[in-house]
């Protein structure tokens, strides 16, 4: 059973699944020299407050299109790199994974940069919103605000990826 490279789901995320999605996407290609992963988890404290849980909302079809766009942008910078992104929706407890990213490339520097670029662009352009519940209240965390065609935002993500 193959796993999609770009997924928005209420199901618990697994680094193994996102890496498997990369493997499934390139059955004819040689094995890469490097695979990097990023697992974003719900943190226990934010802005000095104890976090109780998060709730993610998103529009799956547009989020998947944004993931595809991010992969295309990354391939323009790092032509040999491949990317897979899975993002969770729904209620998540502290410690649960909210996003899983895998990047594969012949060389580690490209794999690391691709992975970092992906998380920076996710924060900028993917239509997924975070509602944080903490002791004493709750707050919506500003989500994707950049226009996907904004070259300045894209360059900022690139600078952060290569910092």
ZIZIFEN-V571452 format. One record per residue. N is the residue number from 1. RES is the residue in three letters. SS is DSSP state (@ for helix, = for strand, . for the rest). PSI is psi in degrees with one decimal (NA if undefined). NEAR is the number of other ideal C-beta (glycine too) atoms within 8 Angstrom. Layout:
N,RES,SS,PSI,NEAR + N,RES,SS,PSI,NEAR
//
This chain:
1,UNK,.,125.2,2 + 2,UNK,.,153.7,6 + 3,UNK,.,135.9,10 + 4,UNK,.,148.7,6 + 5,UNK,.,-31.9,13 + 6,UNK,=,113.1,11 + 7,UNK,=,137.5,11 + 8,UNK,=,123.2,11 + 9,UNK,=,153.5,9 + 10,UNK,.,-1.7,5 + 11,UNK,.,146.0,5 + 12,UNK,.,136.0,6 + 13,UNK,.,153.6,15 + 14,UNK,.,131.0,8 + 15,UNK,@,-37.7,11 + 16,UNK,@,-40.2,6 + 17,UNK,@,-41.0,11 + 18,UNK,@,-35.0,17 + 19,UNK,@,-40.8,12 + 20,UNK,@,-36.2,10 + 21,UNK,@,-38.4,16 + 22,UNK,@,-46.2,16 + 23,UNK,@,-41.8,8 + 24,UNK,@,-27.5,10 + 25,UNK,@,-13.3,9 + 26,UNK,.,56.2,9 + 27,UNK,.,-26.5,6 + 28,UNK,.,-15.3,3 + 29,UNK,.,155.4,6 + 30,UNK,.,159.7,3 + 31,UNK,.,132.6,4 + 32,UNK,.,160.7,12 + 33,UNK,.,-19.5,7 + 34,UNK,=,138.1,12 + 35,UNK,=,121.7,10 + 36,UNK,=,152.0,11 + 37,UNK,=,155.6,12 + 38,UNK,=,131.5,11 + 39,UNK,=,109.9,10 + 40,UNK,=,127.4,8 + 41,UNK,=,156.3,8 + 42,UNK,.,119.6,12 + 43,UNK,.,157.4,7 + 44,UNK,.,-20.1,7 + 45,UNK,=,143.8,7 + 46,UNK,=,127.9,8 + 47,UNK,.,39.6,3 + 48,UNK,.,9.1,4 + 49,UNK,=,148.7,9 + 50,UNK,=,122.0,7 + 51,UNK,=,135.1,14 + 52,UNK,=,-41.1,7 + 53,UNK,=,168.8,10 + 54,UNK,=,152.4,12 + 55,UNK,=,123.4,10 + 56,UNK,=,133.9,14 + 57,UNK,=,148.5,7 + 58,UNK,=,165.7,12 + 59,UNK,.,101.8,6 + 60,UNK,@,-50.8,8 + 61,UNK,@,-40.9,6 + 62,UNK,@,-33.9,8 + 63,UNK,@,-43.9,14 + 64,UNK,@,-41.0,11 + 65,UNK,@,-39.0,8 + 66,UNK,@,-40.5,14 + 67,UNK,@,-44.0,14 + 68,UNK,@,-40.9,9 + 69,UNK,@,-44.7,10 + 70,UNK,@,-43.0,16 + 71,UNK,@,-40.7,14 + 72,UNK,@,-44.8,8 + 73,UNK,@,-44.0,11 + 74,UNK,@,-40.6,14 + 75,UNK,@,-28.7,11 + 76,UNK,@,-35.9,6 + 77,UNK,@,-40.8,9 + 78,UNK,.,83.1,10 + 79,UNK,.,-26.8,5 + 80,UNK,.,-1.4,8 + 81,UNK,.,145.2,14 + 82,UNK,=,153.3,12 + 83,UNK,=,143.9,17 + 84,UNK,=,139.2,14 + 85,UNK,=,129.3,16 + 86,UNK,=,132.4,15 + 87,UNK,=,140.6,18 + 88,UNK,=,146.6,15 + 89,UNK,.,162.8,11 + 90,UNK,=,-162.5,7 + 91,UNK,=,128.2,6 + 92,UNK,=,136.4,12 + 93,UNK,=,162.9,7 + 94,UNK,.,133.6,9 + 95,UNK,.,-16.4,6 + 96,UNK,.,150.9,10 + 97,UNK,=,131.5,13 + 98,UNK,=,-29.8,13 + 99,UNK,=,139.9,14 + 100,UNK,=,128.4,16 + 101,UNK,=,139.9,16 + 102,UNK,=,137.5,15 + 103,UNK,=,135.6,19 + 104,UNK,=,143.3,12 + 105,UNK,=,160.5,15 + 106,UNK,.,-25.1,7 + 107,UNK,.,144.5,9 + 108,UNK,@,-38.7,9 + 109,UNK,@,-42.2,6 + 110,UNK,@,-40.5,14 + 111,UNK,@,-45.6,16 + 112,UNK,@,-46.9,11 + 113,UNK,@,-41.6,13 + 114,UNK,@,-44.0,17 + 115,UNK,@,-46.1,15 + 116,UNK,@,-41.6,12 + 117,UNK,@,-43.0,16 + 118,UNK,@,-47.3,16 + 119,UNK,@,-36.1,12 + 120,UNK,@,-43.1,12 + 121,UNK,@,-34.3,13 + 122,UNK,@,-47.6,16 + 123,UNK,@,-29.8,7 + 124,UNK,@,-42.8,12 + 125,UNK,@,-7.9,12 + 126,UNK,.,130.1,15 + 127,UNK,.,70.5,10 + 128,UNK,=,130.9,14 + 129,UNK,=,145.5,11 + 130,UNK,=,127.6,11 + 131,UNK,=,114.2,12 + 132,UNK,=,130.9,11 + 133,UNK,=,126.3,10 + 134,UNK,=,170.3,12 + 135,UNK,.,122.9,6 + 136,UNK,.,3.4,4 + 137,UNK,=,-163.8,6 + 138,UNK,=,164.8,7 + 139,UNK,=,140.2,7 + 140,UNK,=,131.3,8 + 141,UNK,=,130.4,8 + 142,UNK,.,127.3,4 + 143,UNK,.,-150.3,9 + 144,UNK,.,121.5,11 + 145,UNK,.,-14.5,5 + 146,UNK,.,143.1,8 + 147,UNK,.,127.8,6 + 148,UNK,.,-24.3,7 + 149,UNK,.,2.1,4 + 150,UNK,.,106.0,8 + 151,UNK,@,-31.3,6 + 152,UNK,@,-43.1,6 + 153,UNK,@,-42.2,11 + 154,UNK,@,-42.5,10 + 155,UNK,@,-35.3,8 + 156,UNK,@,-43.8,10 + 157,UNK,@,-40.0,12 + 158,UNK,@,-44.9,10 + 159,UNK,@,-42.1,8 + 160,UNK,@,-37.1,10 + 161,UNK,@,-31.4,11 + 162,UNK,.,11.5,7 + 163,UNK,.,NA,4
//
